[in-house]
């Protein structure tokens, strides 16, 4: 194992079947998390390090367990040490929907049809054991626009008016959304993996669903 790998990795994998696996770093996401692919013979797995205190993999594990228990296609969890920030999961491969459609535009309709079917299935289930989408959550989401985009674009915003307008729009919705459905807040082409690329109606896997 390389000395550049995160501290604690050897202890996490020690005395498991994955000890001694070949480890290759992967491109990360917009967080403190980092990812690695493990190869052992003809098998592979994905290793996530979500270092505390900046990250906590417990929400990911919680949602993964619920998705799997309800027939949704999240990755199988092989090993985990949430307190230390380590999670070893099933490897979904390298075929993300975004890049696949860029290279195979004729497959776009069928792939997105499959992605929509997954949402339809999700919405037939009772809502999961997750925090509700309340007014505070909605306002936190819409304020990302004024917090990040507007300053970057040099735009001045009436924050009080912005918040008041959104409250007026959202309050009628809150009374109608319960019991509601489970929401995958980051459900898009970069977080859907093609497990059977090139196969019409092939299985799709979900990643980055901890929110």
N, C-alpha and C positions, 0 to 999 in steps of 0.2 A: 504494500500500500504506500502511496506517495505521502511525503511529509506535509504536502499542501492540503491534504484532505482534512475536514473538520475534526477537531479534537473530540474524542469519545466514540468515533466510528468503530474502531477495532473492538472496544468494549461492548458496543451494541451488537455487532455481528459475531463476537466470540462465542464459541460453544453452540453455534447454530449451523445448519447445513450450508449457509452462505458464507461462512468464514473461508477466506482464501479466494473468493470470487474476484474476477477482473473488474475493476471499477473505472468508469469513464464519466467525467463531468458533462452535464448538459446545460443548455442555455436556460437561465432562470426566468422569473417573471418580475412584476413590479412589486417586489416585497423583499424582505430579508431572507426568504427561503432559498435554498439551493437544492439542485437535483442531480442525481447520478444514475447511470445504468449499470447494473451488475450483471455479469455473465459468468455462468458456471456450466461448462459443457455446452449442451444445446438448450439450456434454460436461461432466462433473463428475468430481471425484476427491476422495479423503479424504487430508488431510495430518495426520500425527501428529508432534508434537515431544516427544521423550523426552529431556529435558535431562540431559547428564552433569554431575556424577558421580552424581546421584540416580537416574537411569534409564539403561537400556541396551537399545536396540531389537534387539540381536543375537539374543536368544532368540526374539523375535517373528518375525524374518526366518527363523530356522532352522526353526521349527515351520511357518511358512507355506509354505516351500519343500517340506517333507516332506508336508504335507497335499495340496498341489496335485499333487505328483509321484505321489501315491497315490490320486488321484481324489476327494479330499474337497474341499468347497467353501469354501476360504479365499479371501480377496481376492487378486487379481493385484497384484504389486508393480510399480509403474511406475518409481519412482526411489528411491534410498536412499543415505544417508550416515550409516552407523551410528555412526561416531566422533563426529559432530556431533549425533547424535540425531534426524535427519530421515528420515521414511519417507512416500512418496506412494503410495497404493494405490487400487485400484478402489473406487468408491462403491457401497455396498450399499443406499443409500437410508435412509429414516427409519422403516420399518415393523418395529419390534421385536416379537417374539412377545408380550412382556408386555402392551404397550399394545393390540396388535391383539386379543388374547383378551379384554381388559377391555371393548373396544368391540364385539367380535363373538363372544360366548360360544358360539354355535352352531358355530364353527369349531374349538373347543378340541380335540376328539377327533382330527380329521384333522391338525391342526398337531403335536400331540404324537406322533401315530403317525409323522409324517415325521421328527421329532426322534429318535425311538427307532430308526427305520430307519438313520439316520446313524450311531448308535452300533453297531448290528449290523454295518454295513459296516466301521466302524473296527476292530471286534474280529475281523474276518476277515483283517485285515492282520497281517503280522509286526510285532512291537513296534518302534517307531521308535528312532532313535539318541539316546535321552534318558536322563537319570539315573534309576536304578531307584527305586521306592517301597520304601525300606529302613526299618528301625526308626526311625532318626533322623527321617526324613521323616514317618512316621506320628505320632510323638510331638510333633513340631513342630505338626502340624495339630490334634491333640486338645488341646494346651496353649493354643491360642487361646481356648478356653473359660475356662480358669482365669486366663489372663493379662488378658483383656479383659472378658468378660461378668461373671464373678464379682465383681471389684472394683466394677464399675458397679452391680451389683445388691446390693452390700453383703454378699456371701456369703464366708465363710471356708472354705477348702478345705485338706484334708490333701494337699499336693502330692506327698509321698513315696508315700502310699497311692494317690493318683490315678495316678501314673506306674506303680507296681507292678501295679495292676489292669489297665491298658492293655497293659503288656508281656505279662502272662499271657494276655490275649485274642489279642494280635496275633502272638505268636511261632509258634503252630501255622499261622497263615495264610502267613507268610513262606516256609515250606518248600514251599507248594503253589502259589504264584502265578507261578512261572517256567516257561516263558519269558515268560508274561504277555501283556498287551496295552497299547496306548497309552491313557493316561488324559487326558481333557480335564478338568482339575481345576475349571474355572469354567464348566461347561456347564449353563446355565440360561436361563430365558426372556428375560433381559436381554442375553444374549450370542448370541442366534440371531436373524438377520434374515430377514424374508420378502421374497424377491426377486421373487415373483409373488403379491402379496397378493390374497386373494380367490379364487385359483385352487385347486381341489381338488388336493391333492398337489403344490402348487407348490414350486419349488426354495427351499431354505433356505441361508443363508450363515452362516459361523462368524466370530466376532470375539473379541478379548480372550483368546486361547488361548496366550499366551506361557508360561504355567506348565504 
